[in-house]
Amino acid sequence: MTGETNLKILLQTMKPILNPGDYVFCTRMDLADVNINDTVLIFKEEEGITIILKKEVADRAGFDYSFIASWITLDVHSSLDAVGLTAAFSKLLAENGISCNVVAAYYHDHIFVRKDHEKIAMQILNNVTG
């Protein structure tokens, strides 16, 4: 199943969904103390393994974090070959002083924004048109 590549169609049809909960980015040297089923994302970097978890899971495990985020999913099946989608929404968010941490997964793009920016980010994303 391939995703959409036409930027205009992607922008016209994307629907942002605010996932419930607070999310945090943590780093570990290994995953021995991590329940994989509790993770949203695992990404191995040279310096360590980044994991995204619900805040309460990280708190229970005693993991350090410095960024509490809201997780927004763009409900449009974008192709991994699509050009410009990330640039389009990140530019709009940046123009409003909102940083975004983006994960492009197989079916959807996922945006993590600072928790206190979730409402304005949702407004901006809901008003995007191609």
N, CA, C and O atoms as a Tinker XYZ file with bonds, in Angstrom:
   520  protein
     1  N      0.849000   -1.179000    0.000000    73     2
     2  CA     0.000000    0.000000    0.000000    64     1     3
     3  C      0.893000    1.240000    0.000000    63     2     4     5
     4  O      1.651000    1.467000    0.943000    81     3
     5  N      0.800000    2.020000   -1.037000    73     3     6
     6  CA     1.620000    3.216000   -1.125000    64     5     7
     7  C      0.829000    4.432000   -0.686000    63     6     8     9
     8  O     -0.396000    4.465000   -0.797000    81     7
     9  N      1.536000    5.425000   -0.189000    73     7    10
    10  CA     0.897000    6.639000    0.279000    64     9    11
    11  C      0.837000    7.696000   -0.801000    63    10    12    13
    12  O      1.347000    7.521000   -1.908000    81    11
    13  N      0.197000    8.802000   -0.446000    73    11    14
    14  CA     0.029000    9.947000   -1.347000    64    13    15
    15  C      1.338000   10.713000   -1.459000    63    14    16    17
    16  O      2.050000   10.891000   -0.471000    81    15
    17  N      1.653000   11.166000   -2.675000    73    15    18
    18  CA     2.854000   11.972000   -2.895000    64    17    19
    19  C      2.542000   13.406000   -3.302000    63    18    20    21
    20  O      3.410000   14.274000   -3.209000    81    19
    21  N      1.320000   13.667000   -3.750000    73    19    22
    22  CA     0.955000   15.003000   -4.209000    64    21    23
    23  C      0.788000   15.936000   -3.016000    63    22    24    25
    24  O     -0.110000   15.749000   -2.194000    81    23
    25  N      1.661000   16.950000   -2.924000    73    23    26
    26  CA     1.654000   17.848000   -1.766000    64    25    27
    27  C      0.327000   18.572000   -1.607000    63    26    28    29
    28  O     -0.166000   18.716000   -0.488000    81    27
    29  N     -0.255000   19.027000   -2.700000    73    27    30
    30  CA    -1.525000   19.750000   -2.611000    64    29    31
    31  C     -2.615000   18.864000   -2.006000    63    30    32    33
    32  O     -3.377000   19.302000   -1.145000    81    31
    33  N     -2.677000   17.620000   -2.465000    73    31    34
    34  CA    -3.670000   16.681000   -1.924000    64    33    35
    35  C     -3.379000   16.384000   -0.455000    63    34    36    37
    36  O     -4.294000   16.337000    0.367000    81    35
    37  N     -2.111000   16.184000   -0.131000    73    35    38
    38  CA    -1.749000   15.917000    1.263000    64    37    39
    39  C     -2.197000   17.050000    2.177000    63    38    40    41
    40  O     -2.773000   16.806000    3.237000    81    39
    41  N     -1.933000   18.292000    1.769000    73    39    42
    42  CA    -2.289000   19.444000    2.599000    64    41    43
    43  C     -3.804000   19.632000    2.692000    63    42    44    45
    44  O     -4.321000   20.032000    3.735000    81    43
    45  N     -4.507000   19.345000    1.606000    73    43    46
    46  CA    -5.966000   19.508000    1.602000    64    45    47
    47  C     -6.675000   18.440000    2.423000    63    46    48    49
    48  O     -7.754000   18.683000    2.964000    81    47
    49  N     -6.074000   17.260000    2.517000    73    47    50
    50  CA    -6.781000   16.145000    3.154000    64    49    51
    51  C     -6.242000   15.762000    4.527000    63    50    52    53
    52  O     -6.850000   14.948000    5.221000    81    51
    53  N     -5.109000   16.336000    4.928000    73    51    54
    54  CA    -4.562000   15.937000    6.236000    64    53    55
    55  C     -5.448000   16.450000    7.360000    63    54    56    57
    56  O     -5.951000   17.573000    7.319000    81    55
    57  N     -5.622000   15.616000    8.344000    73    55    58
    58  CA    -6.412000   15.974000    9.522000    64    57    59
    59  C     -5.552000   15.689000   10.747000    63    58    60    61
    60  O     -5.217000   14.536000   11.018000    81    59
    61  N     -5.192000   16.740000   11.490000    73    59    62
    62  CA    -4.395000   16.500000   12.692000    64    61    63
    63  C     -5.238000   15.887000   13.808000    63    62    64    65
    64  O     -6.359000   16.323000   14.071000    81    63
    65  N     -4.686000   14.889000   14.444000    73    63    66
    66  CA    -5.346000   14.241000   15.582000    64    65    67
    67  C     -4.435000   14.398000   16.789000    63    66    68    69
    68  O     -3.267000   14.013000   16.748000    81    67
    69  N     -4.970000   14.963000   17.859000    73    67    70
    70  CA    -4.214000   15.107000   19.102000    64    69    71
    71  C     -4.375000   13.825000   19.909000    63    70    72    73
    72  O     -5.469000   13.497000   20.368000    81    71
    73  N     -3.269000   13.108000   20.074000    73    71    74
    74  CA    -3.289000   11.882000   20.870000    64    73    75
    75  C     -3.331000   12.249000   22.351000    63    74    76    77
    76  O     -2.661000   13.195000   22.767000    81    75
    77  N     -4.097000   11.525000   23.146000    73    75    78
    78  CA    -4.182000   11.845000   24.569000    64    77    79
    79  C     -2.873000   11.571000   25.300000    63    78    80    81
    80  O     -2.132000   10.653000   24.947000    81    79
    81  N     -2.603000   12.369000   26.309000    73    79    82
    82  CA    -1.453000   12.127000   27.168000    64    81    83
    83  C     -0.312000   13.092000   26.950000    63    82    84    85
    84  O     -0.315000   13.904000   26.025000    81    83
    85  N      0.667000   12.979000   27.833000    73    83    86
    86  CA     1.907000   13.751000   27.759000    64    85    87
    87  C      3.023000   12.774000   27.410000    63    86    88    89
    88  O      3.052000   11.646000   27.901000    81    87
    89  N      3.942000   13.224000   26.554000    73    87    90
    90  CA     5.013000   12.364000   26.057000    64    89    91
    91  C      6.361000   12.995000   26.324000    63    90    92    93
    92  O      6.496000   14.219000   26.337000    81    91
    93  N      7.365000   12.147000   26.538000    73    91    94
    94  CA     8.717000   12.642000   26.825000    64    93    95
    95  C      9.739000   11.867000   26.002000    63    94    96    97
    96  O      9.527000   10.716000   25.619000    81    95
    97  N     10.850000   12.542000   25.746000    73    95    98
    98  CA    11.982000   11.946000   25.044000    64    97    99
    99  C     13.025000   11.594000   26.105000    63    98   100   101
   100  O     13.430000   12.452000   26.889000    81    99
   101  N     13.451000   10.358000   26.128000    73    99   102
   102  CA    14.465000    9.905000   27.076000    64   101   103
   103  C     15.599000    9.262000   26.284000    63   102   104   105
   104  O     15.439000    8.916000   25.114000    81   103
   105  N     16.732000    9.111000   26.934000    73   103   106
   106  CA    17.832000    8.403000   26.283000    64   105   107
   107  C     18.379000    7.353000   27.234000    63   106   108   109
   108  O     18.475000    7.575000   28.441000    81   107
   109  N     18.737000    6.207000   26.671000    73   107   110
   110  CA    19.277000    5.089000   27.435000    64   109   111
   111  C     20.491000    4.558000   26.669000    63   110   112   113
   112  O     20.606000    4.754000   25.460000    81   111
   113  N     21.369000    3.902000   27.368000    73   111   114
   114  CA    22.516000    3.269000   26.707000    64   113   115
   115  C     22.140000    1.879000   26.174000    63   114   116   117
   116  O     22.732000    1.394000   25.210000    81   115
   117  N     21.145000    1.247000   26.819000    73   115   118
   118  CA    20.609000   -0.017000   26.324000    64   117   119
   119  C     19.142000   -0.078000   26.719000    63   118   120   121
   120  O     18.641000    0.821000   27.394000    81   119
   121  N     18.462000   -1.115000   26.308000    73   119   122
   122  CA    17.021000   -1.218000   26.557000    64   121   123
   123  C     16.679000   -2.240000   27.633000    63   122   124   125
   124  O     15.533000   -2.682000   27.726000    81   123
   125  N     17.660000   -2.618000   28.444000    73   123   126
   126  CA    17.442000   -3.640000   29.461000    64   125   127
   127  C     16.331000   -3.264000   30.444000    63   126   128   129
   128  O     15.594000   -4.131000   30.913000    81   127
   129  N     16.213000   -1.974000   30.751000    73   127   130
   130  CA    15.208000   -1.530000   31.718000    64   129   131
   131  C     13.993000   -0.884000   31.049000    63   130   132   133
   132  O     13.255000   -0.135000   31.689000    81   131
   133  N     13.786000   -1.173000   29.761000    73   131   134
   134  CA    12.683000   -0.593000   29.002000    64   133   135
   135  C     11.752000   -1.695000   28.521000    63   134   136   137
   136  O     12.196000   -2.664000   27.906000    81   135
   137  N     10.467000   -1.547000   28.799000    73   135   138
   138  CA     9.467000   -2.453000   28.250000    64   137   139
   139  C      9.110000   -1.922000   26.864000    63   138   140   141
   140  O      8.496000   -0.862000   26.744000    81   139
   141  N      9.483000   -2.638000   25.841000    73   139   142
   142  CA     9.272000   -2.204000   24.453000    64   141   143
   143  C      7.798000   -1.875000   24.206000    63   142   144   145
   144  O      7.498000   -0.969000   23.428000    81   143
   145  N      6.890000   -2.579000   24.841000    73   143   146
   146  CA     5.459000   -2.334000   24.656000    64   145   147
   147  C      5.014000   -0.982000   25.195000    63   146   148   149
   148  O      3.938000   -0.501000   24.841000    81   147
   149  N      5.826000   -0.363000   26.047000    73   147   150
   150  CA     5.501000    0.955000   26.602000    64   149   151
   151  C      6.030000    2.098000   25.743000    63   150   152   153
   152  O      5.749000    3.261000   26.031000    81   151
   153  N      6.786000    1.792000   24.702000    73   151   154
   154  CA     7.417000    2.844000   23.910000    64   153   155
   155  C      6.541000    3.273000   22.734000    63   154   156   157
   156  O      5.750000    2.495000   22.203000    81   155
   157  N      6.709000    4.535000   22.349000    73   155   158
   158  CA     6.102000    5.059000   21.128000    64   157   159
   159  C      7.126000    4.981000   20.008000    63   158   160   161
   160  O      6.777000    4.685000   18.865000    81   159
   161  N      8.381000    5.244000   20.326000    73   159   162
   162  CA     9.449000    5.241000   19.341000    64   161   163
   163  C     10.749000    4.817000   19.996000    63   162   164   165
   164  O     11.015000    5.139000   21.154000    81   163
   165  N     11.548000    4.096000   19.243000    73   163   166
   166  CA    12.915000    3.759000   19.646000    64   165   167
   167  C     13.805000    4.080000   18.460000    63   166   168   169
   168  O     13.547000    3.635000   17.342000    81   167
   169  N     14.847000    4.850000   18.703000    73   167   170
   170  CA    15.775000    5.183000   17.622000    64   169   171
   171  C     17.190000    5.133000   18.170000    63   170   172   173
   172  O     17.523000    5.826000   19.132000    81   171
   173  N     18.015000    4.308000   17.547000    73   171   174
   174  CA    19.391000    4.134000   18.014000    64   173   175
   175  C     20.296000    5.155000   17.335000    63   174   176   177
   176  O     20.354000    5.238000   16.108000    81   175
   177  N     20.998000    5.926000   18.152000    73   175   178
   178  CA    21.975000    6.898000   17.684000    64   177   179
   179  C     23.338000    6.500000   18.240000    63   178   180   181
   180  O     23.430000    5.654000   19.129000    81   179
   181  N     24.362000    7.093000   17.730000    73   179   182
   182  CA    25.711000    6.773000   18.189000    64   181   183
   183  C     25.874000    7.045000   19.687000    63   182   184   185
   184  O     26.554000    6.295000   20.387000    81   183
   185  N     25.251000    8.116000   20.171000    73   183   186
   186  CA    25.426000    8.525000   21.572000    64   185   187
   187  C     24.546000    7.762000   22.548000    63   186   188   189
   188  O     24.812000    7.765000   23.750000    81   187
   189  N     23.511000    7.115000   22.054000    73   187   190
   190  CA    22.590000    6.400000   22.928000    64   189   191
   191  C     21.311000    6.072000   22.179000    63   190   192   193
   192  O     21.198000    6.332000   20.981000    81   191
   193  N     20.355000    5.505000   22.882000    73   191   194
   194  CA    19.086000    5.112000   22.290000    64   193   195
   195  C     18.020000    6.092000   22.768000    63   194   196   197
   196  O     17.766000    6.217000   23.966000    81   195
   197  N     17.402000    6.783000   21.813000    73   195   198
   198  CA    16.311000    7.701000   22.134000    64   197   199
   199  C     15.024000    6.899000   22.188000    63   198   200   201
   200  O     14.745000    6.086000   21.306000    81   199
   201  N     14.241000    7.136000   23.234000    73   199   202
   202  CA    12.924000    6.520000   23.326000    64   201   203
   203  C     11.902000    7.617000   23.626000    63   202   204   205
   204  O     12.179000    8.555000   24.374000    81   203
   205  N     10.734000    7.483000   23.038000    73   203   206
   206  CA     9.605000    8.352000   23.363000    64   205   207
   207  C      8.612000    7.494000   24.114000    63   206   208   209
   208  O      8.237000    6.406000   23.675000    81   207
   209  N      8.197000    8.011000   25.257000    73   207   210
   210  CA     7.287000    7.291000   26.153000    64   209   211
   211  C      6.222000    8.241000   26.676000    63   210   212   213
   212  O      6.390000    9.460000   26.643000    81   211
   213  N      5.132000    7.674000   27.153000    73   211   214
   214  CA     4.198000    8.488000   27.927000    64   213   215
   215  C      4.935000    8.949000   29.185000    63   214   216   217
   216  O      5.734000    8.209000   29.758000    81   215
   217  N      4.658000   10.156000   29.592000    73   215   218
   218  CA     5.343000   10.746000   30.740000    64   217   219
   219  C      5.195000    9.878000   31.988000    63   218   220   221
   220  O      6.160000    9.700000   32.730000    81   219
   221  N      4.023000    9.346000   32.223000    73   219   222
   222  CA     3.816000    8.550000   33.443000    64   221   223
   223  C      4.652000    7.267000   33.420000    63   222   224   225
   224  O      5.062000    6.783000   34.475000    81   223
   225  N      4.904000    6.719000   32.251000    73   223   226
   226  CA     5.752000    5.534000   32.144000    64   225   227
   227  C      7.194000    5.900000   32.493000    63   226   228   229
   228  O      7.858000    5.181000   33.240000    81   227
   229  N      7.675000    7.018000   31.949000    73   227   230
   230  CA     9.036000    7.481000   32.248000    64   229   231
   231  C      9.176000    7.812000   33.732000    63   230   232   233
   232  O     10.194000    7.497000   34.349000    81   231
   233  N      8.157000    8.445000   34.301000    73   231   234
   234  CA     8.200000    8.787000   35.732000    64   233   235
   235  C      8.272000    7.521000   36.586000    63   234   236   237
   236  O      9.057000    7.451000   37.532000    81   235
   237  N      7.464000    6.536000   36.257000    73   235   238
   238  CA     7.455000    5.273000   37.004000    64   237   239
   239  C      8.812000    4.579000   36.932000    63   238   240   241
   240  O      9.261000    3.968000   37.901000    81   239
   241  N      9.457000    4.683000   35.771000    73   239   242
   242  CA    10.755000    4.028000   35.585000    64   241   243
   243  C     11.912000    4.861000   36.121000    63   242   244   245
   244  O     13.040000    4.373000   36.198000    81   243
   245  N     11.647000    6.118000   36.494000    73   243   246
   246  CA    12.695000    6.996000   37.002000    64   245   247
   247  C     13.612000    7.547000   35.920000    63   246   248   249
   248  O     14.751000    7.917000   36.206000    81   247
   249  N     13.130000    7.606000   34.677000    73   247   250
   250  CA    13.939000    8.122000   33.573000    64   249   251
   251  C     13.941000    9.644000   33.572000    63   250   252   253
   252  O     12.926000   10.273000   33.871000    81   251
   253  N     15.081000   10.231000   33.235000    73   251   254
   254  CA    15.205000   11.683000   33.105000    64   253   255
   255  C     14.666000   12.144000   31.760000    63   254   256   257
   256  O     14.742000   11.419000   30.768000    81   255
   257  N     14.122000   13.353000   31.734000    73   255   258
   258  CA    13.679000   14.000000   30.501000    64   257   259
   259  C     13.639000   15.497000   30.758000    63   258   260   261
   260  O     13.614000   15.933000   31.909000    81   259
   261  N     13.632000   16.281000   29.693000    73   259   262
   262  CA    13.602000   17.731000   29.856000    64   261   263
   263  C     12.540000   18.393000   28.985000    63   262   264   265
   264  O     12.402000   19.617000   29.002000    81   263
   265  N     11.801000   17.611000   28.238000    73   263   266
   266  CA    10.843000   18.139000   27.272000    64   265   267
   267  C      9.550000   17.351000   27.388000    63   266   268   269
   268  O      9.532000   16.142000   27.154000    81   267
   269  N      8.469000   18.028000   27.748000    73   267   270
   270  CA     7.160000   17.380000   27.826000    64   269   271
   271  C      6.377000   17.810000   26.594000    63   270   272   273
   272  O      6.206000   19.001000   26.332000    81   271
   273  N      5.907000   16.824000   25.844000    73   271   274
   274  CA     5.310000   17.101000   24.538000    64   273   275
   275  C      3.891000   16.580000   24.422000    63   274   276   277
   276  O      3.450000   15.699000   25.160000    81   275
   277  N      3.195000   17.169000   23.454000    73   275   278
   278  CA     1.933000   16.628000   22.962000    64   277   279
   279  C      2.230000   15.957000   21.631000    63   278   280   281
   280  O      3.109000   16.395000   20.888000    81   279
   281  N      1.503000   14.909000   21.336000    73   279   282
   282  CA     1.721000   14.122000   20.118000    64   281   283
   283  C      0.546000   14.323000   19.180000    63   282   284   285
   284  O     -0.595000   14.001000   19.512000    81   283
   285  N      0.841000   14.861000   18.001000    73   283   286
   286  CA    -0.168000   15.098000   16.971000    64   285   287
   287  C      0.130000   14.169000   15.797000    63   286   288   289
   288  O      1.253000   14.133000   15.295000    81   287
   289  N     -0.873000   13.424000   15.368000    73   287   290
   290  CA    -0.747000   12.555000   14.194000    64   289   291
   291  C     -1.473000   13.210000   13.035000    63   290   292   293
   292  O     -2.613000   13.649000   13.184000    81   291
   293  N     -0.819000   13.280000   11.874000    73   291   294
   294  CA    -1.483000   13.774000   10.668000    64   293   295
   295  C     -2.183000   12.594000   10.008000    63   294   296   297
   296  O     -1.538000   11.686000    9.484000    81   295
   297  N     -3.504000   12.621000   10.039000    73   295   298
   298  CA    -4.298000   11.521000    9.523000    64   297   299
   299  C     -4.450000   11.645000    8.012000    63   298   300   301
   300  O     -5.519000   11.958000    7.489000    81   299
   301  N     -3.342000   11.387000    7.336000    73   299   302
   302  CA    -3.313000   11.256000    5.884000    64   301   303
   303  C     -2.164000   10.295000    5.603000    63   302   304   305
   304  O     -1.092000   10.412000    6.197000    81   303
   305  N     -2.388000    9.344000    4.697000    73   303   306
   306  CA    -1.333000    8.360000    4.417000    64   305   307
   307  C     -0.354000    8.971000    3.424000    63   306   308   309
   308  O     -0.529000    8.871000    2.210000    81   307
   309  N      0.671000    9.601000    3.964000    73   307   310
   310  CA     1.702000   10.223000    3.130000    64   309   311
   311  C      2.754000    9.184000    2.761000    63   310   312   313
   312  O      3.148000    8.352000    3.579000    81   311
   313  N      3.194000    9.254000    1.522000    73   311   314
   314  CA     4.257000    8.376000    1.068000    64   313   315
   315  C      5.574000    8.801000    1.699000    63   314   316   317
   316  O      5.788000    9.980000    1.985000    81   315
   317  N      6.438000    7.845000    1.910000    73   315   318
   318  CA     7.784000    8.183000    2.375000    64   317   319
   319  C      8.554000    8.950000    1.305000    63   318   320   321
   320  O      9.575000    9.571000    1.601000    81   319
   321  N      8.070000    8.912000    0.062000    73   319   322
   322  CA     8.666000    9.673000   -1.043000    64   321   323
   323  C      8.039000   11.052000   -1.228000    63   322   324   325
   324  O      8.483000   11.813000   -2.087000    81   323
   325  N      7.028000   11.388000   -0.449000    73   323   326
   326  CA     6.368000   12.688000   -0.596000    64   325   327
   327  C      7.373000   13.809000   -0.316000    63   326   328   329
   328  O      8.195000   13.713000    0.595000    81   327
   329  N      7.289000   14.857000   -1.110000    73   327   330
   330  CA     8.216000   15.984000   -0.989000    64   329   331
   331  C      7.456000   17.218000   -0.514000    63   330   332   333
   332  O      6.468000   17.617000   -1.130000    81   331
   333  N      7.914000   17.819000    0.576000    73   331   334
   334  CA     7.413000   19.112000    1.005000    64   333   335
   335  C      6.429000   19.141000    2.144000    63   334   336   337
   336  O      6.151000   20.214000    2.680000    81   335
   337  N      5.886000   17.993000    2.540000    73   335   338
   338  CA     4.882000   18.004000    3.602000    64   337   339
   339  C      5.478000   18.483000    4.919000    63   338   340   341
   340  O      4.934000   19.385000    5.556000    81   339
   341  N      6.581000   17.890000    5.325000    73   339   342
   342  CA     7.219000   18.306000    6.578000    64   341   343
   343  C      7.603000   19.781000    6.517000    63   342   344   345
   344  O      7.394000   20.518000    7.481000    81   343
   345  N      8.159000   20.211000    5.396000    73   343   346
   346  CA     8.559000   21.615000    5.247000    64   345   347
   347  C      7.356000   22.541000    5.363000    63   346   348   349
   348  O      7.448000   23.602000    5.981000    81   347
   349  N      6.228000   22.150000    4.773000    73   347   350
   350  CA     5.038000   23.004000    4.786000    64   349   351
   351  C      4.505000   23.217000    6.203000    63   350   352   353
   352  O      4.286000   24.354000    6.619000    81   351
   353  N      4.297000   22.124000    6.944000    73   351   354
   354  CA     3.714000   22.323000    8.276000    64   353   355
   355  C      4.741000   22.843000    9.279000    63   354   356   357
   356  O      4.383000   23.599000   10.182000    81   355
   357  N      6.001000   22.455000    9.141000    73   355   358
   358  CA     7.000000   22.956000   10.092000    64   357   359
   359  C      7.247000   24.451000    9.892000    63   358   360   361
   360  O      7.529000   25.162000   10.856000    81   359
   361  N      7.144000   24.931000    8.661000    73   359   362
   362  CA     7.286000   26.363000    8.394000    64   361   363
   363  C      6.163000   27.156000    9.063000    63   362   364   365
   364  O      6.408000   28.188000    9.687000    81   363
   365  N      4.939000   26.666000    8.927000    73   363   366
   366  CA     3.802000   27.344000    9.556000    64   365   367
   367  C      3.933000   27.355000   11.084000    63   366   368   369
   368  O      3.654000   28.364000   11.730000    81   367
   369  N      4.352000   26.244000   11.642000    73   367   370
   370  CA     4.537000   26.191000   13.095000    64   369   371
   371  C      5.671000   27.120000   13.519000    63   370   372   373
   372  O      5.548000   27.835000   14.514000    81   371
   373  N      6.772000   27.114000   12.773000    73   371   374
   374  CA     7.918000   27.968000   13.101000    64   373   375
   375  C      7.541000   29.452000   13.049000    63   374   376   377
   376  O      7.990000   30.239000   13.882000    81   375
   377  N      6.723000   29.824000   12.081000    73   375   378
   378  CA     6.282000   31.217000   11.975000    64   377   379
   379  C      5.500000   31.670000   13.198000    63   378   380   381
   380  O      5.359000   32.868000   13.443000    81   379
   381  N      4.998000   30.721000   13.958000    73   379   382
   382  CA     4.253000   31.008000   15.183000    64   381   383
   383  C      5.047000   30.659000   16.434000    63   382   384   385
   384  O      4.485000   30.553000   17.524000    81   383
   385  N      6.362000   30.479000   16.274000    73   383   386
   386  CA     7.237000   30.224000   17.421000    64   385   387
   387  C      7.100000   28.845000   18.033000    63   386   388   389
   388  O      7.396000   28.658000   19.214000    81   387
   389  N      6.654000   27.870000   17.240000    73   387   390
   390  CA     6.438000   26.522000   17.753000    64   389   391
   391  C      7.457000   25.574000   17.141000    63   390   392   393
   392  O      7.497000   25.395000   15.924000    81   391
   393  N      8.273000   24.975000   17.983000    73   391   394
   394  CA     9.198000   23.952000   17.484000    64   393   395
   395  C      8.418000   22.652000   17.312000    63   394   396   397
   396  O      7.429000   22.406000   18.002000    81   395
   397  N      8.879000   21.841000   16.392000    73   395   398
   398  CA     8.229000   20.541000   16.211000    64   397   399
   399  C      9.287000   19.481000   15.987000    63   398   400   401
   400  O     10.271000   19.694000   15.278000    81   399
   401  N      9.065000   18.349000   16.599000    73   399   402
   402  CA     9.918000   17.183000   16.433000    64   401   403
   403  C      9.088000   16.181000   15.657000    63   402   404   405
   404  O      8.042000   15.732000   16.127000    81   403
   405  N      9.555000   15.831000   14.469000    73   403   406
   406  CA     8.757000   15.076000   13.521000    64   405   407
   407  C      9.275000   13.643000   13.380000    63   406   408   409
   408  O     10.480000   13.402000   13.296000    81   407
   409  N      8.335000   12.710000   13.356000    73   407   410
   410  CA     8.636000   11.321000   13.063000    64   409   411
   411  C      7.810000   10.950000   11.829000    63   410   412   413
   412  O      6.581000   11.012000   11.853000    81   411
   413  N      8.484000   10.571000   10.772000    73   411   414
   414  CA     7.793000   10.088000    9.579000    64   413   415
   415  C      7.757000    8.567000    9.665000    63   414   416   417
   416  O      8.767000    7.897000    9.448000    81   415
   417  N      6.597000    8.038000    9.978000    73   415   418
   418  CA     6.434000    6.588000   10.043000    64   417   419
   419  C      5.871000    6.096000    8.706000    63   418   420   421
   420  O      5.684000    6.890000    7.784000    81   419
   421  N      5.609000    4.827000    8.601000    73   419   422
   422  CA     5.194000    4.261000    7.319000    64   421   423
   423  C      3.875000    4.850000    6.817000    63   422   424   425
   424  O      3.763000    5.187000    5.638000    81   423
   425  N      2.877000    4.979000    7.690000    73   423   426
   426  CA     1.558000    5.434000    7.264000    64   425   427
   427  C      1.312000    6.920000    7.484000    63   426   428   429
   428  O      0.607000    7.552000    6.698000    81   427
   429  N      1.883000    7.485000    8.540000    73   427   430
   430  CA     1.544000    8.865000    8.903000    64   429   431
   431  C      2.772000    9.614000    9.392000    63   430   432   433
   432  O      3.787000    9.024000    9.762000    81   431
   433  N      2.645000   10.931000    9.380000    73   431   434
   434  CA     3.641000   11.785000   10.010000    64   433   435
   435  C      3.142000   12.111000   11.411000    63   434   436   437
   436  O      1.944000   12.293000   11.629000    81   435
   437  N      4.067000   12.180000   12.350000    73   435   438
   438  CA     3.744000   12.439000   13.750000    64   437   439
   439  C      4.566000   13.630000   14.202000    63   438   440   441
   440  O      5.760000   13.724000   13.918000    81   439
   441  N      3.912000   14.533000   14.905000    73   439   442
   442  CA     4.553000   15.778000   15.322000    64   441   443
   443  C      4.483000   15.870000   16.837000    63   442   444   445
   444  O      3.413000   15.723000   17.429000    81   443
   445  N      5.619000   16.111000   17.454000    73   443   446
   446  CA     5.672000   16.325000   18.896000    64   445   447
   447  C      5.973000   17.799000   19.129000    63   446   448   449
   448  O      7.008000   18.307000   18.696000    81   447
   449  N      5.060000   18.481000   19.816000    73   447   450
   450  CA     5.229000   19.904000   20.130000    64   449   451
   451  C      5.213000   20.070000   21.636000    63   450   452   453
   452  O      4.635000   19.257000   22.358000    81   451
   453  N      5.853000   21.131000   22.100000    73   451   454
   454  CA     5.845000   21.404000   23.542000    64   453   455
   455  C      4.407000   21.440000   24.046000    63   454   456   457
   456  O      3.534000   22.013000   23.394000    81   455
   457  N      4.160000   20.839000   25.188000    73   455   458
   458  CA     2.810000   20.657000   25.732000    64   457   459
   459  C      2.004000   21.961000   25.741000    63   458   460   461
   460  O      0.821000   21.958000   25.400000    81   459
   461  N      2.627000   23.055000   26.122000    73   459   462
   462  CA     1.870000   24.315000   26.209000    64   461   463
   463  C      1.633000   24.960000   24.844000    63   462   464   465
   464  O      1.049000   26.041000   24.767000    81   463
   465  N      2.077000   24.311000   23.768000    73   463   466
   466  CA     1.828000   24.808000   22.411000    64   465   467
   467  C      0.800000   23.961000   21.659000    63   466   468   469
   468  O      0.529000   24.217000   20.485000    81   467
   469  N      0.229000   22.960000   22.322000    73   467   470
   470  CA    -0.639000   22.031000   21.598000    64   469   471
   471  C     -1.871000   22.698000   20.991000    63   470   472   473
   472  O     -2.236000   22.377000   19.860000    81   471
   473  N     -2.519000   23.611000   21.701000    73   471   474
   474  CA    -3.752000   24.211000   21.183000    64   473   475
   475  C     -3.489000   25.046000   19.942000    63   474   476   477
   476  O     -4.193000   24.905000   18.941000    81   475
   477  N     -2.478000   25.920000   19.993000    73   475   478
   478  CA    -2.179000   26.754000   18.836000    64   477   479
   479  C     -1.664000   25.902000   17.678000    63   478   480   481
   480  O     -1.974000   26.189000   16.521000    81   479
   481  N     -0.885000   24.862000   17.969000    73   479   482
   482  CA    -0.402000   23.965000   16.911000    64   481   483
   483  C     -1.584000   23.280000   16.227000    63   482   484   485
   484  O     -1.610000   23.180000   15.000000    81   483
   485  N     -2.547000   22.815000   16.992000    73   483   486
   486  CA    -3.729000   22.182000   16.403000    64   485   487
   487  C     -4.516000   23.177000   15.558000    63   486   488   489
   488  O     -4.997000   22.823000   14.482000    81   487
   489  N     -4.656000   24.410000   16.025000    73   487   490
   490  CA    -5.358000   25.428000   15.237000    64   489   491
   491  C     -4.660000   25.661000   13.907000    63   490   492   493
   492  O     -5.301000   25.709000   12.857000    81   491
   493  N     -3.353000   25.803000   13.961000    73   491   494
   494  CA    -2.566000   26.044000   12.742000    64   493   495
   495  C     -2.709000   24.869000   11.780000    63   494   496   497
   496  O     -2.960000   25.067000   10.591000    81   495
   497  N     -2.552000   23.662000   12.280000    73   495   498
   498  CA    -2.619000   22.479000   11.423000    64   497   499
   499  C     -4.026000   22.246000   10.870000    63   498   500   501
   500  O     -4.177000   21.749000    9.753000    81   499
   501  N     -5.044000   22.598000   11.635000    73   499   502
   502  CA    -6.423000   22.460000   11.150000    64   501   503
   503  C     -6.767000   23.467000   10.058000    63   502   504   505
   504  O     -7.724000   23.276000    9.308000    81   503
   505  N     -5.978000   24.543000    9.971000    73   503   506
   506  CA    -6.239000   25.582000    8.969000    64   505   507
   507  C     -5.369000   25.472000    7.738000    63   506   508   509
   508  O     -5.421000   26.343000    6.870000    81   507
   509  N     -4.564000   24.415000    7.640000    73   507   510
   510  CA    -3.694000   24.227000    6.473000    64   509   511
   511  C     -4.552000   23.805000    5.287000    63   510   512   513
   512  O     -5.419000   22.938000    5.400000    81   511
   513  N     -4.289000   24.436000    4.152000    73   511   514
   514  CA    -4.946000   24.016000    2.898000    64   513   515
   515  C     -3.893000   24.009000    1.798000    63   514   516   517
   516  O     -2.902000   24.736000    1.870000    81   515
   517  N     -4.108000   23.205000    0.810000    73   515   518
   518  CA    -3.177000   23.137000   -0.311000    64   517   519
   519  C     -3.433000   24.254000   -1.232000    63   518   520
   520  O     -2.753000   24.383000   -2.250000    81   519
